[in-house]
Amino acid sequence: MLREIKKKKLILDNRKPFDGEALRFFEEMDRIDWIYSSMKLDGSALRKNEVEKIIKGEFLVDVSVNDHAAISNFLDTIKEMYDMSEMQISLDEKYLLKIHESLFESEEKGYRRSNPILRMISYNPPHFKEIEEQLELLFQWIDAKKDSLSIIEKAAYLHNKLLEIYPFEVGSEATARAAAQYLLIRDGLPPILWNISESEYYDAIRLYLKKEDITPIAEVLARGVYNKLEVMLQLTSE
C-alpha cells in the first residue's frame, strides 16, 4: 500500500495547483474527518453531521458547550499545525506541548504531575519525573529514522510511543493522534479519518505495549491516507 500511496501522491502533486473550490472542499473534509474521528475515539457521541454543522459555525442546542469548545479548540490547533507544516517545523517536545495546550486550553499546563493507573489499557506509564527525558529520546529517535522508515511507520511509532509515555494528565490520546497527523501533513499527505472503533483502538495500544507491534495503527494510518488520496484523485480528475 505504501507504494500505491506514493503513486497517488505523485499524480496529485502533478495536478496542483488545485482550484479554490477544490481546496475549500479538501480543507473542510479534512477537518471534519480529523475532529469527528478523534473525538469519537475519546468517547464522544457526536454524529459526523453534527460536527460538520458546528465547524460551519452553527450552535446546536442539543450539543454541550464543552463539545462546542472542544471543536473550536481543534479548529484552532489544526490551523496552527498547518502553519507549522508550511514552515517545515520539526515536531519536538516544545511543539508537542504547544499542540496539547491548544487542544486542551482549559486544563492544567505542562506535563502530568501524577502517576496514574490507566485501567482501559491495564498499564502504568513511566514516573512523571521521567517524561521530559523520554520525550527527548523519542524525538531524537524519530529524527534519526527519517531516512530508514516510511512516514506512515514513523507516525505510527510516534503515536504509540507517546501513549506509552503518557505525558499529560488528560488528552494524551488526542495529542498523540494529532502528533501522528502532523507528521503526515508535514510530509505533504492528507490527515486521516481514524477509521477504527474505540475498542479496536485500545486493543492496538495494548498490543504495542505488550509486543511493540505498531502494525494495527500503521494500517489505520496507511488505509486512511490511501482512501483520502483516492477521493482527492477522483475530485480533481478532468
Secondary structure, DSSP 8 states (H G I E B T S, - for coil): -HHHHHHHHHHHHHH-S--HHHHHHHHHHHHHHHHHHHHHHTT----HHHHHHHHTT---TTS-HHHHHHHHHHHHHHHHHHHHHHTT----HHHHHHHHHHHTTTS--SS--S---BTTTTB----GGGHHHHHHHHHHHHHHTTTTS-HHHHHHHHHHHHHHH--SSS-HHHHHHHHHHHHHHHTT-------S-HHHHHHHHHHHHHH---HHHHHHHHHHHHHHHHHHHHHH--
